[in-house]
């Protein structure tokens, strides 16, 4: 079992470019697993964690409802935003500057064979990161992601999640609003959930901007501890 995770900081990059890069890493792991089973070998499979910021983009998961995108193609152009239907779970979400997007591309058989546990550990990574800023976050029953005041009329989501998995290999991941322009969420029904708000770390702290690099270091620390992994 290989518990090393190759970490890459990709900066601000186009969504489609990084989607294709994810697919390439994902397929390499799958190919190695298939070869191991076919040939009776035990060659180690790799694990990856990518951090990236995307320019304004809306993505709709395979089970999502296109009616949850509330603007047309012309309006997308006016907002310098793009739109993609993609192959993760979940409904519609937004990515943009000031948001930390994490894509773990893991062979879960290096860690545990449990997608439910995987999602809970991703959530816990963000929950523990927020705790360091004095923010109490948690889960909302039946709704993947990280929430504040989830059981109250003031429930608001701070981190969305959507993954794809095949043969225990994962891709896609989480989108954590740090200094995100929340106005872009007004153009969608986020994650298909009506009547609940979206928030960001800087809004919750009442500051103009939170240092992204500082937040990333905290996420990496908690992620590696929860997965009992080494980021290299």
Z-matrix of the N, CA and C atoms (Angstrom, degrees):
N
C 1 1.469
C 2 1.528 1 109.97
N 3 1.324 2 115.97 1 124.94
C 4 1.453 3 122.04 2 -178.86
C 5 1.523 4 109.34 3 -97.62
N 6 1.314 5 117.19 4 109.80
C 7 1.463 6 120.95 5 -179.42
C 8 1.525 7 112.01 6 -101.49
N 9 1.322 8 117.62 7 12.02
C 10 1.459 9 120.74 8 171.29
C 11 1.527 10 108.24 9 -81.28
N 12 1.323 11 116.17 10 137.40
C 13 1.466 12 121.79 11 177.72
C 14 1.523 13 107.80 12 -121.95
N 15 1.316 14 116.15 13 121.58
C 16 1.464 15 121.25 14 179.86
C 17 1.531 16 108.53 15 -78.80
N 18 1.327 17 115.84 16 117.63
C 19 1.463 18 121.21 17 -177.17
C 20 1.523 19 110.84 18 -97.60
N 21 1.342 20 115.65 19 137.06
C 22 1.465 21 120.79 20 175.66
C 23 1.519 22 109.90 21 -133.29
N 24 1.325 23 115.97 22 128.55
C 25 1.459 24 123.01 23 172.31
C 26 1.529 25 106.95 24 -97.40
N 27 1.324 26 116.54 25 113.55
C 28 1.462 27 121.01 26 -171.08
C 29 1.521 28 113.82 27 -100.30
N 30 1.336 29 118.37 28 -5.31
C 31 1.454 30 120.00 29 -179.74
C 32 1.525 31 111.56 30 70.27
N 33 1.330 32 117.03 31 -151.71
C 34 1.469 33 120.02 32 179.07
C 35 1.531 34 108.83 33 -94.17
N 36 1.308 35 116.60 34 117.21
C 37 1.471 36 121.44 35 -174.81
C 38 1.527 37 110.43 36 -138.52
N 39 1.320 38 114.72 37 152.03
C 40 1.458 39 122.62 38 179.22
C 41 1.530 40 111.15 39 -58.38
N 42 1.343 41 115.71 40 140.09
C 43 1.461 42 119.82 41 -176.68
C 44 1.526 43 112.63 42 -59.44
N 45 1.329 44 116.66 43 -48.44
C 46 1.465 45 120.07 44 -175.14
C 47 1.533 46 111.37 45 -63.69
N 48 1.319 47 115.84 46 -38.53
C 49 1.467 48 120.29 47 178.67
C 50 1.532 49 110.78 48 -59.27
N 51 1.327 50 116.66 49 -44.79
C 52 1.468 51 120.18 50 -177.16
C 53 1.523 52 110.76 51 -77.33
N 54 1.311 53 118.18 52 -31.04
C 55 1.474 54 121.08 53 173.44
C 56 1.523 55 109.21 54 -59.22
N 57 1.331 56 116.88 55 -46.66
C 58 1.465 57 120.60 56 179.45
C 59 1.528 58 111.17 57 -64.82
N 60 1.337 59 116.46 58 -36.48
C 61 1.471 60 120.06 59 177.53
C 62 1.526 61 110.35 60 -65.87
N 63 1.335 62 116.82 61 -43.04
C 64 1.461 63 119.90 62 175.31
C 65 1.531 64 111.55 63 -56.05
N 66 1.337 65 114.99 64 -46.60
C 67 1.461 66 120.73 65 -177.99
C 68 1.528 67 111.00 66 -58.97
N 69 1.320 68 115.84 67 -37.59
C 70 1.465 69 120.34 68 -179.44
C 71 1.532 70 110.84 69 -67.13
N 72 1.327 71 116.73 70 -45.97
C 73 1.471 72 120.51 71 178.88
C 74 1.527 73 110.79 72 -64.87
N 75 1.334 74 115.35 73 -42.81
C 76 1.470 75 123.02 74 178.93
C 77 1.537 76 110.15 75 -57.92
N 78 1.337 77 116.31 76 -47.06
C 79 1.461 78 120.40 77 -177.21
C 80 1.525 79 112.03 78 -67.83
N 81 1.319 80 116.86 79 -35.42
C 82 1.476 81 119.84 80 177.68
C 83 1.525 82 111.08 81 -60.78
N 84 1.332 83 115.69 82 -42.26
C 85 1.472 84 119.31 83 178.95
C 86 1.527 85 110.16 84 -65.93
N 87 1.337 86 115.83 85 -45.70
C 88 1.462 87 119.56 86 177.97
C 89 1.524 88 111.56 87 -57.91
N 90 1.326 89 116.80 88 -44.63
C 91 1.465 90 121.59 89 -178.24
C 92 1.523 91 111.05 90 -60.75
N 93 1.358 92 116.08 91 -39.56
C 94 1.466 93 119.69 92 179.34
C 95 1.522 94 110.72 93 -67.33
N 96 1.323 95 116.89 94 -40.10
C 97 1.468 96 120.18 95 179.00
C 98 1.534 97 110.80 96 -64.73
N 99 1.310 98 115.69 97 -42.86
C 100 1.466 99 119.92 98 179.27
C 101 1.515 100 110.49 99 -64.00
N 102 1.341 101 116.64 100 -42.45
C 103 1.465 102 120.75 101 178.86
C 104 1.526 103 111.06 102 -63.52
N 105 1.334 104 116.65 103 -41.31
C 106 1.466 105 120.24 104 178.87
C 107 1.532 106 111.08 105 -59.73
N 108 1.310 107 116.68 106 -42.63
C 109 1.466 108 119.76 107 -178.88
C 110 1.523 109 111.57 108 -71.27
N 111 1.313 110 115.75 109 -37.58
C 112 1.462 111 119.67 110 -178.83
C 113 1.529 112 111.36 111 -70.12
N 114 1.326 113 116.00 112 -38.72
C 115 1.468 114 120.91 113 -173.28
C 116 1.522 115 112.83 114 -100.77
N 117 1.328 116 117.76 115 -1.99
C 118 1.460 117 120.40 116 -179.93
C 119 1.512 118 113.35 117 69.27
N 120 1.340 119 117.01 118 27.24
C 121 1.463 120 121.66 119 -179.36
C 122 1.523 121 110.30 120 -101.57
N 123 1.328 122 115.87 121 171.06
C 124 1.462 123 120.64 122 178.12
C 125 1.522 124 110.42 123 -131.99
N 126 1.322 125 116.09 124 45.49
C 127 1.461 126 119.60 125 177.81
C 128 1.529 127 109.12 126 -67.03
N 129 1.338 128 117.68 127 135.92
C 130 1.467 129 120.22 128 -174.84
C 131 1.528 130 111.88 129 -66.22
N 132 1.315 131 115.09 130 145.91
C 133 1.456 132 120.81 131 174.05
C 134 1.522 133 109.10 132 -98.49
N 135 1.321 134 115.92 133 150.25
C 136 1.452 135 120.78 134 -178.56
C 137 1.528 136 111.15 135 -86.57
N 138 1.324 137 115.34 136 161.23
C 139 1.460 138 123.88 137 172.42
C 140 1.524 139 107.84 138 -129.56
N 141 1.333 140 116.11 139 147.31
C 142 1.461 141 120.68 140 -177.93
C 143 1.526 142 110.07 141 -135.82
N 144 1.330 143 115.71 142 151.02
C 145 1.455 144 122.02 143 168.58
C 146 1.520 145 107.20 144 -134.99
N 147 1.327 146 116.65 145 119.53
C 148 1.456 147 122.47 146 179.91
C 149 1.528 148 109.27 147 -108.73
N 150 1.332 149 116.96 148 134.80
C 151 1.462 150 122.20 149 169.49
C 152 1.522 151 107.47 150 -111.63
N 153 1.330 152 116.90 151 135.96
C 154 1.464 153 120.33 152 -176.95
C 155 1.521 154 109.13 153 -154.62
N 156 1.316 155 116.04 154 154.97
C 157 1.462 156 123.08 155 165.64
C 158 1.519 157 106.47 156 -113.95
N 159 1.304 158 116.85 157 139.75
C 160 1.457 159 120.43 158 177.89
C 161 1.524 160 110.59 159 -109.29
N 162 1.338 161 118.03 160 148.89
C 163 1.462 162 119.80 161 164.85
C 164 1.531 163 108.26 162 -62.17
N 165 1.321 164 117.46 163 165.85
C 166 1.465 165 121.96 164 -175.26
C 167 1.533 166 111.91 165 -50.76
N 168 1.338 167 115.61 166 121.14
C 169 1.468 168 119.91 167 -178.72
C 170 1.526 169 109.37 168 -154.05
N 171 1.326 170 115.85 169 142.37
C 172 1.459 171 122.65 170 172.46
C 173 1.521 172 108.41 171 -109.90
N 174 1.330 173 116.88 172 135.68
C 175 1.461 174 120.64 173 178.97
C 176 1.523 175 109.37 174 -127.08
N 177 1.320 176 114.69 175 139.88
C 178 1.466 177 121.47 176 -177.85
C 179 1.521 178 109.24 177 -117.11
N 180 1.332 179 116.75 178 121.80
C 181 1.462 180 121.80 179 179.23
C 182 1.517 181 111.60 180 -68.90
N 183 1.333 182 114.79 181 166.31
C 184 1.472 183 120.18 182 -172.81
C 185 1.518 184 113.44 183 -64.10
N 186 1.327 185 117.55 184 -23.78
C 187 1.461 186 119.83 185 177.76
C 188 1.521 187 112.08 186 -101.19
N 189 1.345 188 116.93 187 9.20
C 190 1.453 189 121.38 188 -174.72
C 191 1.521 190 113.08 189 -79.25
N 192 1.316 191 115.08 190 167.02
C 193 1.462 192 123.44 191 -177.62
C 194 1.525 193 108.31 192 -110.93
N 195 1.334 194 117.11 193 118.25
C 196 1.465 195 121.54 194 -176.92
C 197 1.526 196 112.00 195 -60.10
N 198 1.334 197 117.50 196 -23.53
C 199 1.461 198 119.84 197 179.39
C 200 1.534 199 112.10 198 -67.72
N 201 1.336 200 116.67 199 -11.93
C 202 1.463 201 120.29 200 177.52
C 203 1.530 202 112.46 201 -79.18
N 204 1.354 203 116.99 202 -7.07
C 205 1.464 204 121.63 203 167.95
C 206 1.520 205 106.26 204 -90.09
N 207 1.319 206 117.52 205 117.43
C 208 1.460 207 122.09 206 -168.41
C 209 1.528 208 113.30 207 -97.31
N 210 1.323 209 118.29 208 4.34
C 211 1.465 210 121.13 209 178.66
C 212 1.520 211 109.58 210 -127.33
N 213 1.339 212 116.10 211 158.59
C 214 1.463 213 120.77 212 -178.88
C 215 1.524 214 111.36 213 -95.12
N 216 1.329 215 115.40 214 -178.27
C 217 1.467 216 120.63 215 -175.00
C 218 1.523 217 111.99 216 -62.35
N 219 1.325 218 116.53 217 -39.25
C 220 1.465 219 119.76 218 179.93
C 221 1.525 220 110.92 219 -64.63
N 222 1.334 221 115.88 220 -41.61
C 223 1.464 222 120.09 221 179.37
C 224 1.521 223 111.65 222 -67.90
N 225 1.340 224 116.90 223 -34.30
C 226 1.468 225 120.20 224 174.28
C 227 1.523 226 109.97 225 -57.35
N 228 1.333 227 115.55 226 -45.95
C 229 1.461 228 120.71 227 179.96
C 230 1.519 229 112.09 228 -61.60
N 231 1.339 230 116.51 229 -39.04
C 232 1.458 231 120.50 230 179.61
C 233 1.521 232 111.57 231 -64.67
N 234 1.316 233 116.10 232 -28.17
C 235 1.462 234 121.08 233 -179.68
C 236 1.535 235 112.44 234 -95.90
N 237 1.343 236 115.76 235 8.80
C 238 1.480 237 121.26 236 -178.41
C 239 1.521 238 111.41 237 54.65
N 240 1.341 239 115.19 238 38.44
C 241 1.462 240 120.48 239 -178.08
C 242 1.527 241 110.34 240 -117.14
N 243 1.332 242 115.27 241 155.14
C 244 1.459 243 121.69 242 175.80
C 245 1.522 244 108.77 243 -119.48
N 246 1.337 245 115.50 244 171.29
C 247 1.459 246 120.94 245 -177.52
C 248 1.529 247 109.00 246 -141.47
N 249 1.353 248 116.13 247 136.80
C 250 1.463 249 121.23 248 177.89
C 251 1.527 250 110.17 249 -138.37
N 252 1.325 251 115.06 250 138.17
C 253 1.465 252 120.76 251 164.64
C 254 1.515 253 106.12 252 -88.32
N 255 1.331 254 116.86 253 129.84
C 256 1.460 255 119.87 254 -173.11
C 257 1.527 256 111.40 255 -131.81
N 258 1.336 257 115.31 256 177.28
C 259 1.470 258 120.68 257 -169.14
C 260 1.526 259 113.91 258 -104.65
N 261 1.325 260 116.92 259 30.63
C 262 1.469 261 119.46 260 172.84
C 263 1.516 262 109.36 261 -98.53
N 264 1.330 263 115.30 262 172.00
C 265 1.449 264 120.00 263 171.33
C 266 1.522 265 109.95 264 -77.59
N 267 1.311 266 115.59 265 173.57
C 268 1.458 267 119.89 266 176.86
C 269 1.514 268 112.61 267 91.09
N 270 1.325 269 115.02 268 179.39
C 271 1.460 270 121.95 269 -175.09
C 272 1.533 271 109.50 270 -103.83
N 273 1.317 272 117.23 271 -134.62
C 274 1.460 273 120.54 272 -175.15
C 275 1.515 274 111.52 273 -95.42
N 276 1.328 275 115.93 274 144.69
C 277 1.458 276 120.29 275 174.76
C 278 1.519 277 109.40 276 -146.91
N 279 1.313 278 114.87 277 173.21
C 280 1.467 279 122.86 278 -178.82
C 281 1.524 280 109.53 279 -120.11
N 282 1.323 281 116.03 280 140.39
C 283 1.466 282 121.85 281 169.81
C 284 1.520 283 108.32 282 -123.56
N 285 1.314 284 116.10 283 144.55
C 286 1.453 285 118.72 284 178.26
C 287 1.515 286 112.05 285 -168.85
N 288 1.335 287 116.74 286 178.78
C 289 1.470 288 121.62 287 179.37
C 290 1.524 289 111.33 288 -55.85
N 291 1.318 290 115.67 289 145.10
C 292 1.457 291 120.70 290 179.99
C 293 1.509 292 114.36 291 83.74
N 294 1.322 293 116.13 292 3.71
C 295 1.468 294 121.91 293 179.13
C 296 1.530 295 107.68 294 -113.47
N 297 1.324 296 116.92 295 133.85
C 298 1.461 297 120.74 296 175.71
C 299 1.521 298 108.11 297 -91.58
N 300 1.326 299 116.00 298 114.96
C 301 1.454 300 121.41 299 177.29
C 302 1.533 301 107.46 300 -103.66
N 303 1.317 302 115.71 301 126.06
C 304 1.461 303 121.17 302 179.92
C 305 1.514 304 110.42 303 -115.63
N 306 1.328 305 116.13 304 128.37
C 307 1.462 306 121.55 305 178.84
C 308 1.533 307 109.06 306 -117.90
N 309 1.327 308 118.66 307 95.32
C 310 1.471 309 119.85 308 172.60
C 311 1.539 310 108.97 309 -80.79
N 312 1.304 311 115.61 310 122.00
C 313 1.473 312 121.11 311 176.15
C 314 1.524 313 104.93 312 -113.74
N 315 1.317 314 114.35 313 91.30
C 316 1.463 315 121.61 314 -169.32
C 317 1.519 316 110.74 315 -118.16
N 318 1.330 317 115.40 316 146.47
C 319 1.462 318 119.99 317 162.63
C 320 1.523 319 105.71 318 -88.53
N 321 1.321 320 116.62 319 100.86
C 322 1.463 321 119.69 320 -175.43
C 323 1.517 322 112.91 321 -60.23
N 324 1.332 323 117.76 322 -22.10
C 325 1.467 324 119.25 323 177.14
C 326 1.521 325 111.78 324 -66.34
N 327 1.333 326 117.47 325 -12.21
C 328 1.467 327 120.80 326 170.33
C 329 1.531 328 111.42 327 -76.83
N 330 1.337 329 116.65 328 -14.30
C 331 1.459 330 121.27 329 -174.52
C 332 1.536 331 111.73 330 -124.80
N 333 1.318 332 116.82 331 -61.73
C 334 1.467 333 123.12 332 178.97
C 335 1.522 334 106.50 333 -167.94
N 336 1.308 335 116.92 334 154.29
C 337 1.476 336 120.99 335 -179.29
C 338 1.529 337 109.39 336 -104.22
N 339 1.337 338 115.17 337 77.91
C 340 1.466 339 119.75 338 -174.36
C 341 1.527 340 108.55 339 -159.79
N 342 1.336 341 117.40 340 102.76
C 343 1.458 342 121.48 341 -178.64
C 344 1.532 343 111.04 342 -66.69
N 345 1.336 344 116.62 343 -37.87
C 346 1.468 345 120.03 344 178.07
C 347 1.527 346 110.26 345 -59.16
N 348 1.318 347 116.63 346 -46.85
C 349 1.465 348 120.59 347 178.76
C 350 1.527 349 110.48 348 -62.92
N 351 1.315 350 116.95 349 -39.22
C 352 1.468 351 121.25 350 179.13
C 353 1.528 352 110.66 351 -57.73
N 354 1.327 353 116.81 352 -49.27
C 355 1.466 354 120.87 353 -179.87
C 356 1.529 355 111.37 354 -63.28
N 357 1.319 356 116.53 355 -40.64
C 358 1.469 357 119.89 356 179.82
C 359 1.533 358 110.49 357 -64.77
N 360 1.332 359 118.04 358 -36.50
C 361 1.468 360 120.18 359 179.05
C 362 1.523 361 111.33 360 -71.20
N 363 1.333 362 117.24 361 -35.12
C 364 1.467 363 119.11 362 174.10
C 365 1.530 364 109.83 363 -61.82
N 366 1.324 365 116.02 364 -45.46
C 367 1.464 366 119.64 365 177.73
C 368 1.524 367 110.74 366 -60.71
N 369 1.325 368 116.66 367 -44.59
C 370 1.466 369 120.86 368 -177.69
C 371 1.525 370 111.24 369 -63.03
N 372 1.322 371 116.98 370 -33.36
C 373 1.464 372 121.01 371 176.85
C 374 1.527 373 110.38 372 -57.66
N 375 1.320 374 116.81 373 -45.43
C 376 1.468 375 120.95 374 -179.03
C 377 1.528 376 110.76 375 -74.82
N 378 1.327 377 116.79 376 -38.06
C 379 1.468 378 120.68 377 178.59
C 380 1.533 379 110.25 378 -59.25
N 381 1.311 380 117.26 379 -44.33
C 382 1.473 381 121.50 380 179.82
C 383 1.531 382 111.50 381 -69.37
N 384 1.323 383 116.49 382 -34.66
C 385 1.465 384 120.16 383 176.66
C 386 1.525 385 110.02 384 -64.28
N 387 1.320 386 116.97 385 -45.06
C 388 1.466 387 121.04 386 178.81
C 389 1.529 388 111.62 387 -64.03
N 390 1.316 389 115.96 388 -35.35
C 391 1.466 390 120.26 389 179.28
C 392 1.529 391 110.90 390 -58.69
N 393 1.328 392 116.37 391 -33.89
C 394 1.471 393 120.38 392 178.83
C 395 1.524 394 111.84 393 -65.93
N 396 1.311 395 116.66 394 -19.80
C 397 1.470 396 121.15 395 177.04
C 398 1.530 397 111.61 396 -99.86
N 399 1.330 398 116.02 397 10.60
C 400 1.455 399 120.39 398 178.23
C 401 1.515 400 113.97 399 77.29
N 402 1.322 401 116.77 400 20.31
C 403 1.459 402 121.48 401 -178.76
C 404 1.523 403 109.21 402 -108.66
N 405 1.319 404 115.64 403 124.90
C 406 1.463 405 120.88 404 178.35
C 407 1.526 406 108.74 405 -88.70
N 408 1.317 407 116.06 406 113.88
C 409 1.464 408 121.65 407 -179.82
C 410 1.513 409 109.35 408 -120.38
N 411 1.321 410 116.26 409 165.43
C 412 1.455 411 120.05 410 179.86
C 413 1.515 412 111.24 411 -163.42
N 414 1.325 413 115.39 412 -155.49
C 415 1.459 414 121.91 413 -177.06
C 416 1.522 415 110.27 414 -113.49
N 417 1.319 416 114.97 415 159.61
C 418 1.456 417 121.49 416 175.20
C 419 1.520 418 107.30 417 -115.29
N 420 1.325 419 116.59 418 125.84
C 421 1.466 420 121.28 419 -173.87
C 422 1.525 421 111.36 420 -53.07
N 423 1.332 422 115.43 421 124.93
C 424 1.457 423 121.42 422 176.66
C 425 1.510 424 114.73 423 79.22
N 426 1.354 425 117.03 424 2.44
C 427 1.467 426 120.45 425 -177.70
C 428 1.530 427 109.63 426 -128.89
N 429 1.316 428 116.12 427 112.58
C 430 1.460 429 120.67 428 -179.77
C 431 1.525 430 110.13 429 -65.42
N 432 1.329 431 116.02 430 146.97
C 433 1.457 432 120.73 431 178.66
C 434 1.513 433 110.81 432 123.95
N 435 1.333 434 114.82 433 -175.33
C 436 1.466 435 120.94 434 -178.76
C 437 1.525 436 108.58 435 -118.42
N 438 1.338 437 114.06 436 131.48
C 439 1.457 438 121.64 437 -171.67
C 440 1.520 439 111.57 438 -126.70
N 441 1.325 440 115.43 439 157.97
C 442 1.461 441 122.91 440 169.69
C 443 1.525 442 107.62 441 -115.21
N 444 1.324 443 115.46 442 139.23
C 445 1.480 444 121.64 443 179.20
C 446 1.523 445 111.71 444 49.69
N 447 1.324 446 116.51 445 46.25
C 448 1.473 447 121.35 446 -170.27
C 449 1.520 448 113.85 447 -63.24
N 450 1.319 449 118.15 448 -27.22
C 451 1.466 450 120.70 449 -176.85
C 452 1.519 451 112.55 450 -98.76
N 453 1.327 452 116.84 451 20.35
C 454 1.464 453 120.90 452 -178.35
C 455 1.521 454 109.70 453 -125.68
N 456 1.340 455 117.03 454 169.89
C 457 1.474 456 119.96 455 175.74
C 458 1.529 457 112.58 456 -65.94
N 459 1.350 458 117.14 457 -10.09
C 460 1.467 459 121.26 458 -178.08
C 461 1.535 460 112.36 459 -101.21
N 462 1.331 461 116.15 460 18.89
C 463 1.467 462 120.65 461 -179.14
C 464 1.526 463 110.73 462 -55.99
N 465 1.343 464 116.01 463 136.14
C 466 1.450 465 120.84 464 178.98
C 467 1.521 466 109.33 465 -150.10
N 468 1.323 467 114.86 466 140.44
C 469 1.463 468 120.60 467 -177.05
C 470 1.522 469 110.18 468 -94.07
N 471 1.317 470 115.23 469 135.67
C 472 1.463 471 120.46 470 179.73
C 473 1.530 472 112.05 471 -112.94
N 474 1.335 473 116.46 472 -17.59
C 475 1.465 474 120.26 473 179.89
C 476 1.523 475 109.58 474 -146.00
N 477 1.335 476 115.81 475 121.68
C 478 1.469 477 121.70 476 177.89
C 479 1.515 478 109.63 477 -96.99
N 480 1.327 479 116.11 478 153.04
C 481 1.466 480 121.31 479 179.45
C 482 1.516 481 110.78 480 -139.51
N 483 1.317 482 114.66 481 144.36
C 484 1.456 483 121.37 482 174.81
C 485 1.512 484 108.31 483 -160.38
N 486 1.319 485 117.80 484 129.32
C 487 1.463 486 120.13 485 -174.62
C 488 1.525 487 110.85 486 -131.37
N 489 1.304 488 113.88 487 163.01
C 490 1.455 489 122.51 488 169.18
C 491 1.523 490 106.20 489 -124.78
N 492 1.326 491 117.48 490 144.07
C 493 1.464 492 120.87 491 177.26
C 494 1.523 493 109.73 492 -142.82
N 495 1.323 494 115.69 493 140.92
C 496 1.456 495 122.44 494 175.14
C 497 1.518 496 108.02 495 -146.50
N 498 1.321 497 116.91 496 129.68
C 499 1.474 498 121.61 497 -176.97
C 500 1.529 499 111.18 498 51.00
N 501 1.333 500 115.42 499 37.07
C 502 1.466 501 123.48 500 178.94
C 503 1.527 502 113.01 501 68.79
N 504 1.318 503 118.35 502 17.16
C 505 1.471 504 121.43 503 173.38
C 506 1.529 505 107.49 504 -102.88
N 507 1.341 506 116.42 505 133.61
C 508 1.465 507 121.60 506 -174.67
C 509 1.527 508 111.46 507 -106.95
N 510 1.337 509 114.86 508 156.99
C 511 1.467 510 120.84 509 166.21
C 512 1.531 511 108.26 510 -153.30
N 513 1.324 512 115.79 511 178.98
C 514 1.468 513 123.01 512 -167.45
C 515 1.534 514 107.48 513 60.05
N 516 1.336 515 119.94 514 -163.70
C 517 1.466 516 117.31 515 -175.58
C 518 1.508 517 113.81 516 168.56
N 519 1.363 518 116.34 517 -122.09
C 520 1.467 519 120.08 518 -172.45
C 521 1.534 520 110.98 519 -125.34
N 522 1.330 521 114.58 520 155.48
C 523 1.461 522 121.93 521 176.23
C 524 1.530 523 107.79 522 -131.36
N 525 1.320 524 115.67 523 109.74
C 526 1.469 525 123.55 524 -172.31
C 527 1.532 526 108.67 525 -104.67
N 528 1.326 527 116.07 526 116.02
C 529 1.465 528 121.06 527 -179.69
C 530 1.523 529 110.02 528 -76.41
N 531 1.329 530 115.29 529 111.56
C 532 1.471 531 120.19 530 179.06
C 533 1.526 532 109.87 531 -106.02
N 534 1.339 533 116.86 532 -65.91
C 535 1.471 534 121.72 533 176.88
C 536 1.528 535 110.02 534 -119.79
N 537 1.302 536 116.74 535 34.30
C 538 1.458 537 123.25 536 -170.61
C 539 1.527 538 112.23 537 -72.62
N 540 1.335 539 116.58 538 142.31
C 541 1.462 540 121.91 539 172.59
C 542 1.532 541 107.58 540 -74.83
N 543 1.320 542 116.44 541 100.43
C 544 1.463 543 121.12 542 -172.87
C 545 1.529 544 112.42 543 -70.41
N 546 1.324 545 117.58 544 -13.63
C 547 1.449 546 120.64 545 178.30
C 548 1.519 547 112.74 546 -60.16
N 549 1.323 548 117.52 547 -26.90
C 550 1.467 549 121.00 548 -179.61
C 551 1.528 550 111.80 549 -68.44
N 552 1.320 551 117.18 550 -22.07
C 553 1.462 552 120.03 551 177.25
C 554 1.532 553 111.92 552 -72.90
N 555 1.328 554 116.88 553 -16.23
C 556 1.466 555 119.75 554 178.72
C 557 1.522 556 112.16 555 -67.80
N 558 1.333 557 116.95 556 -15.31
C 559 1.463 558 121.62 557 -177.37
C 560 1.527 559 113.19 558 -90.83
N 561 1.328 560 116.56 559 3.73
C 562 1.468 561 121.34 560 -179.48
C 563 1.524 562 109.25 561 -141.67
N 564 1.322 563 116.09 562 168.00
C 565 1.466 564 121.99 563 164.57
C 566 1.528 565 104.97 564 -99.28
N 567 1.334 566 118.06 565 94.11
C 568 1.472 567 121.33 566 -168.38
C 569 1.525 568 112.84 567 -54.48
N 570 1.318 569 115.29 568 125.35
C 571 1.466 570 122.45 569 179.55
C 572 1.531 571 111.82 570 58.31
N 573 1.344 572 116.65 571 16.42
C 574 1.463 573 120.43 572 179.83
C 575 1.517 574 113.82 573 72.80
N 576 1.336 575 116.55 574 13.97
C 577 1.472 576 120.58 575 -176.52
C 578 1.523 577 109.20 576 -103.24
N 579 1.314 578 116.83 577 113.25
C 580 1.455 579 121.97 578 -178.00
C 581 1.524 580 111.36 579 -84.54
N 582 1.325 581 115.40 580 145.24
C 583 1.457 582 120.64 581 170.28
C 584 1.514 583 115.55 582 81.17
N 585 1.332 584 117.45 583 9.25
C 586 1.465 585 119.39 584 176.97
C 587 1.528 586 108.89 585 -124.48
N 588 1.309 587 115.32 586 142.50
C 589 1.459 588 121.40 587 -172.48
C 590 1.532 589 112.22 588 -87.36
N 591 1.322 590 113.51 589 170.39
C 592 1.463 591 122.69 590 175.67
C 593 1.522 592 106.89 591 -121.02
N 594 1.321 593 116.76 592 145.39
C 595 1.455 594 120.32 593 179.36
C 596 1.528 595 110.27 594 -137.73
N 597 1.326 596 115.32 595 180.00
C 598 1.469 597 120.99 596 179.41
C 599 1.523 598 109.08 597 -142.00
N 600 1.303 599 115.84 598 164.41
C 601 1.464 600 120.58 599 -177.01
C 602 1.528 601 111.09 600 -64.22
N 603 1.326 602 117.86 601 -42.85
C 604 1.470 603 118.39 602 -177.25
C 605 1.532 604 111.46 603 -66.46
N 606 1.349 605 116.69 604 -36.08
C 607 1.475 606 119.61 605 176.90
C 608 1.527 607 110.36 606 -64.32
N 609 1.327 608 116.40 607 -44.89
C 610 1.467 609 119.99 608 -178.79
C 611 1.518 610 112.16 609 -64.80
N 612 1.328 611 116.55 610 -31.87
C 613 1.466 612 120.18 611 179.78
C 614 1.526 613 111.85 612 -87.24
N 615 1.346 614 116.96 613 -11.66
C 616 1.456 615 120.66 614 -179.25
C 617 1.509 616 113.44 615 70.44
N 618 1.332 617 116.53 616 33.45
C 619 1.466 618 121.40 617 179.31
C 620 1.521 619 109.55 618 -123.31
N 621 1.332 620 115.45 619 159.91
C 622 1.466 621 119.77 620 -178.52
C 623 1.516 622 111.08 621 -69.80
N 624 1.328 623 115.94 622 -39.56
C 625 1.461 624 119.05 623 -174.98
C 626 1.524 625 110.56 624 -154.99
N 627 1.332 626 115.46 625 139.73
C 628 1.466 627 122.35 626 174.35
C 629 1.532 628 106.56 627 -106.87
N 630 1.343 629 118.69 628 133.52
C 631 1.476 630 119.80 629 -179.48
C 632 1.525 631 111.39 630 -59.62
N 633 1.323 632 116.40 631 116.94
C 634 1.463 633 120.65 632 -176.56
C 635 1.519 634 111.77 633 -60.71
N 636 1.320 635 116.64 634 -40.64
C 637 1.465 636 119.34 635 -176.59
C 638 1.524 637 110.66 636 -63.17
N 639 1.313 638 116.84 637 -37.45
C 640 1.466 639 121.89 638 177.30
C 641 1.532 640 110.28 639 -60.80
N 642 1.324 641 116.47 640 -45.36
C 643 1.466 642 121.18 641 -179.99
C 644 1.530 643 110.37 642 -65.09
N 645 1.323 644 116.28 643 -41.85
C 646 1.469 645 120.06 644 -179.43
C 647 1.526 646 111.82 645 -60.54
N 648 1.325 647 116.31 646 -39.80
C 649 1.464 648 119.57 647 179.81
C 650 1.526 649 110.97 648 -63.90
N 651 1.320 650 116.56 649 -38.20
C 652 1.463 651 120.14 650 178.86
C 653 1.537 652 110.53 651 -68.29
N 654 1.331 653 117.17 652 -41.49
C 655 1.464 654 120.38 653 177.64
C 656 1.522 655 110.14 654 -60.37
N 657 1.318 656 116.86 655 -46.45
C 658 1.475 657 120.88 656 -178.83
C 659 1.521 658 111.09 657 -60.79
N 660 1.337 659 115.95 658 -41.01
C 661 1.476 660 120.58 659 -179.87
C 662 1.524 661 110.61 660 -61.02
N 663 1.325 662 116.94 661 -49.32
C 664 1.460 663 120.31 662 -177.28
C 665 1.528 664 111.74 663 -71.65
N 666 1.317 665 117.16 664 -37.50
C 667 1.465 666 120.72 665 178.94
C 668 1.529 667 110.58 666 -60.32
N 669 1.328 668 116.63 667 -49.80
C 670 1.469 669 119.98 668 -177.65
C 671 1.518 670 111.33 669 -65.63
N 672 1.342 671 117.90 670 -35.28
C 673 1.465 672 120.46 671 179.15
C 674 1.520 673 111.11 672 -68.78
N 675 1.338 674 117.04 673 -45.13
C 676 1.467 675 120.66 674 -177.99
C 677 1.524 676 112.67 675 -66.83
N 678 1.329 677 116.87 676 -36.19
C 679 1.456 678 120.64 677 179.63
C 680 1.537 679 112.60 678 -90.46
N 681 1.353 680 115.30 679 0.77
C 682 1.463 681 120.91 680 -178.67
C 683 1.533 682 109.34 681 50.83
N 684 1.324 683 113.87 682 50.58
C 685 1.459 684 121.01 683 -173.56
C 686 1.526 685 109.78 684 -124.42
N 687 1.308 686 115.18 685 166.90
C 688 1.470 687 122.18 686 175.52
C 689 1.520 688 107.38 687 -117.30
N 690 1.340 689 115.90 688 122.84
C 691 1.467 690 119.99 689 175.58
C 692 1.514 691 108.85 690 -85.41
N 693 1.313 692 116.19 691 126.75
C 694 1.474 693 120.77 692 -177.09
C 695 1.519 694 109.67 693 -124.04
